[in-house]
Amino acid sequence: MSGEDDRLHVVEPTLQSDVGHCLSFASSLCQAAAGRPVTLWIGRGGPLPDFPPWVTVERHFLRRLRRPQALLLYRRLLATPGRVLVATAGRLDLLLLGWAAGGRAIPAGKVHLFFHWFRDSPSKRRTLRAVAERQPGLTLLGPTPSVVGIFRACGVTRAEVVPYPITPSAPPIAPTPFRHVLFAGAPRQDKGFGRFVDLVEALSRSAPRLPVALQRDLTGASRYEEATRRDLARLDAIRYPALTTLPEPLPAAGYAAQFQGAICVQPYVPEEFADRVSGVTLDALSAGSPVVALAGTWTARAVERFGAGVVAADAGPEALAAAVREVVARHAELSALARAAGLALRDENDAGRLYRAVVGAGPSAAS
């Protein structure tokens, strides 16, 4: 097999700089390739860290032209050697690949799509059934059985559970003392940002005033959320003296550093995150940061599995504040459990599993 036959093309338009989870996703996958050729098709944007020499980076996508560019790129990749992985897939990618194929069957094993999560709806199920009928060679991957179960229920025969790929940073050699209560990542409604603001208000009414840190990074979906803008204004009105606002956007090193000594509060909406893997949870535990979560979420089950934090009794501010103060009181113990969880999850979520799922089967040459 030639090098080009063995090449993995990773399509990730949302990767534009060294900010966000998609960099960790892509970097870990490139490391897993271990010398075999990879091409990253990414967005045009800010600086990126150096990738290994076997990785070619193509700055391809412009935000306003992403859809037509993706259609043309899929058409091109379907006609060239190598395998294709759509790293953050959605229903649009299924439609674009069908159009790019032009009525021809995409060979089994040629294209894999990784769905980080799947918001179920009748219209999306109709799309899945059409894909199962017209392009049975497509492989749909998901990080949890519930996501993949939807694919299979719609007749998709090539559907596999593959752990969310991430290579967490090594846990600190020595325990890190408590530093701050953290809301990591962009503030969004589905991530319970309003509940976090309620928590800050509750903390402001009691002593001692715990240090709090968060990003004011209105990116992605949060750019369009008026409720999130109102929550930020409400946060400003609290005038909490122990609040630190982190620069936006955070580069990779700054993003990782915020978890050191942190209690990571994730009051995510259970209906949205019932079985949705959280990259923030993986990042927090890999850094030895205990987590406060809400019952009914994937994060809560991870916390309970390892004892690496506290699951709040409910989403109210007093319940969240009580959970935070419990973690503060048990910080050394829970940090050690979080570090152990991070080590275990590093093995379970080894990016090599995804790499092998994509390159280990099926034809790689053009149809």
N, C-alpha and C positions, 0 to 999 in steps of 0.2 A: 504493500500500500504506500503510495506517495505521500509526501508531507501535506499536499493540498487535499488529498482524499481524507486525511486524518484531521483536517482543520475544523475547529469549532468556531462558528460565527455566533457571537452573543449580541443580541439586539436589545439595547437598553437606552431608549431616548431620554429617560429621566436622569441619567447620569451625565452631569454637566461639569462638575467640579468636585473638590474634596469635601463636599457637604452632603450629609444624608446617608441613609442605610444602604442605598443602592451601591455606594462605593465599597462597603464591606462585602456585600453580596458578590460584586464583580471581582474584587481583589481575591477573595477566598477561592472563587472558582478558577481564577487564573493560576493561583498557587497549586491547586489540585491538579492542573494539567501537567505539571512537573516536566516541562520541556517540550511538550507537544503543542503544535501551533494553535493559537487562539487569536481571533480578530474581534475587537470590541467596537461595535457600531453605536456611538453615543452622541449626546448633544454637544452643541458648541457652547462653551461657557468659560468658566474660570480655570484656575490651575488644578492639576492633578498630580498625585505622587507618582514616582517612577514605578512602572510595571516591569515584570521580568522580561528578559530579552526575547522570549518566545511569544510575546504578546504584541500584536499590532493594534494601535488605537486609531480608529477612523472617526474624526469629528464630523459627523454627518448631518445631524438633525438640527433644524431651526424650529423653535416652538410653534410659530404661526404656520409652518409648512409641514408639520410632523406627519399628518395623515397621508398626503400625497407622496411624501418622501418615503414613508414606510411601505406604501403600496409598490412603488418602483423598486425599492430595495428588496422586498420579498420576491418580486418577479425575477430580479437579478440573482438572488441567492438560490432560488429554486432551480436555476439553470446552471449552477456552478458546483464543483465538487465540495465536499464537506457537509457537516451537519449544522443545523440551525437551532439555537435556543432563544426563544423570546423570554427574557428574564423576568419581566413584570407584565404578565399577559392579562388581557381583558377581552370582552366580547368583540370589540372592534378588531382586534388582531385576528380572530377567527374569520371574520367577514373579509378582511383585507387579504388574508392568505387564500381564501376561496376565489376571490377576484383575480389575484395574482396568478393562480394556477390556470386560469382561463378555461375551465372545464376539464382539464386533465387531472388525473388522480395523482396526488402527492404520495411518493413512495413511503411505505412504512419505515419508520426510523429516521427519516430525513429531517423532520421538524418536530421539536418538542416545545410546548408552551407551559411555563411555570406560573400557576395562579397562586399568588400569596394568600388570597382569600376569594370568596365568591358570594356576592350578595344575590341571593336567590330571588327569582321572579318568574312569572309565566313567560314573559317575552324572552328572557335569557334561556329558559328551558327549550323554547322553540328553536332558538339558534343552535343549542347543543344537539337537538335531535336532527336538525338539518345537517350539521357537521358530521354526525355519526353516519348519516346516510350517504352524503356526497363525498366526504374526505375521511374515510375510515383509517387512513394511514397516519393521520395526525395523532401525536401522543400528548395527552393532557396530564400534567403533574400538579400535585397539591401537597401542602405540608401536613394535612390532617385527614383522617378517614372520612369526616363529614363532608369536606369539600370534594374529595374524590368520589364519595358515594353519590353525590348529585350527578356527576359526570356519568357514572355507570348506570344510574337510574334512567338517564336519557339515551342510553344505547351506545355510549362511547366505550368501545372495547379496549382501546389502548389508553388506560387511565391508571396511574400509579401514585402511591403515597411516597413522597421523598422528603426527608427533613429539610426545613428551612436552612439554606446553607449560610454558615457564618463561621469565621475563625476568630473567636473572641481573643482579646488581649490577655496575656498571662495575668493571673491574679497577683496582687501585691505580695511581696515576700513576707512582709510583716503587716499585722492588722493596722488599718488606718482609723484614727479616732473620728468620732462624729464631727462632721463639718457643717452640713446643711440639709434641709428638706428640699427635694428637687422635683420639679416637673420638667422632664426631658423631652426635647423635640418641639416641633411647632405646636402652638396652642390650637386645639380644634375641639369642636363640640362633641364629636363621637368619642374623643379621648377624655371627656369629662372636665374640660378646662374650667367651666363655670363652677363645678364642684370644688376644684382646687382653689379658686378665688374665695369661695365660701369657707374653705379650710383656713386660708390666710386670715380672713376676718375673725374666725373663731380663735386663732392663735393670738391675734392682736388684743384680745380681751383677757388674756391670762398670762401669768408669769411662770417661769421665765419665757421671754420672747425668743423662740427658736429661730435661728437663721434660715432663710428661705432663698432659693435661687430658681430662676426660670429664664427661658428664652422668649423674646418678643418677636419671634420669627414668623411673620405672616406669609407663608409660602404654600403652594399647592392649594388644597381645598379651603384652607383657613383664610386665604385672600378674599374669598367671596362671602364669608360668614359675618353678617352684621352682628349676630349674637356674640361672637368672639371679640369683635371690636368693643361692644358694650361691656363685656367682661373685663377687658383690659382697662377701660376707663374706670370701671368700678374698683379694680385693683389699685389704680393710681389714687383714687379717692380715699382708700383706707389709710394711705401714708404709713405703711408699716416700716418702722425704722430698720428692721433687720432683714429687709428685702434687698437682694442683689439681682439686677437684671443683666443677663449675659448678652454679649454682643451678638448681633445677627448678621449673616448666618455664621455658625461656628464651624471652623475647619475641623478636619478629622482629629487632630491632636487635642484641640480644645474641647471637642465633643466628648472624647474619651476621658479627659481630665476631670470633667464635672462630676463623674460618678465616684471619684475617690472621696471616701468619707461621707457619702451621701446616703440619705434614705429616699429611695425613689418611689414617689407616690403616683399610682396609676389608677385613678378613679374612672376607668373606661366604662362606657355604656355596655352593659351585659348583652343587650340585644345585638349590638354591632360586633362585639368581641367574644361571643360565646365560644367559638372554636377558631378564633383568628390568632395566629401566632404573632406575638409582639417582638419586633426586633429590639425595642427599648428594654424589655424584660431580659432578653439574652445579653444585651450589652451591660445592664446593671449587674446581673449575677456574675458575669465574667469578671467584673471589676470588684466583686465583693461587696456590692451595695444591696442591703436588704430592701425588700419591696413591700409596699402597702397596696393591696389590690381589693377589688370588689368581688364578692361571691358571684358565681355564674359566668366567669370569664376564664379563658385559657390561662391568663396570668395567675389568677387565683389558684388554679389547679397546680401550676408549677410551684407556686409558693408553698402550698400545702404538702406537695410531694416531698420537697426537700426541707421543709421547716424554715425557709429562707426569708421570713418576714412575717407579716400579719395580714390576715384577710379581715377587712372591716365588716362589722355587723350589718351596716347599711350605708347608703351614699350620703347621709346627712353629715354636716360639718362636725358635730360633736363626736359622732362615731369615727370619722376620719382622724380627728384630733386625738382621740383616745388611742387609736391604733398607732399613730405617729409617736405618741409619748411612750407607749409600750415598747416600740422599737428603740427609742432613745435609751430607755432603762435597761434594755437587754442588748445593747448595740454590739458589744464584743462577741457575744454568743451568736447572734444572728448574722453578723458579718462573716464569721467563720463558716457558718452553714451556707451562706451565699457564695463564698469562695468555692466550697466543695461542690455546690450546685453548678457553678460556672465550669468547673473542670469536667463534671459529668456531661453537661450539655455540649461542651466543646467536642467530645467524642461522638455523641449522638447526632449532632448537627454538622459533622465533618462534611465540608463541601465536596470531598471526593465521592460521596454517595450520589450527589446530583451529577457530577461529571461522568461517573460510570454509567448512570442511568441513561445519559444522552449518547455517549460515544460507544457504549458497549454492545449495542445491538442495531441491526438494521443496516440498509445501504447508506453510503455516504455520498455516492456520486450523483450527478444530476440525472433526472428521469429522462 
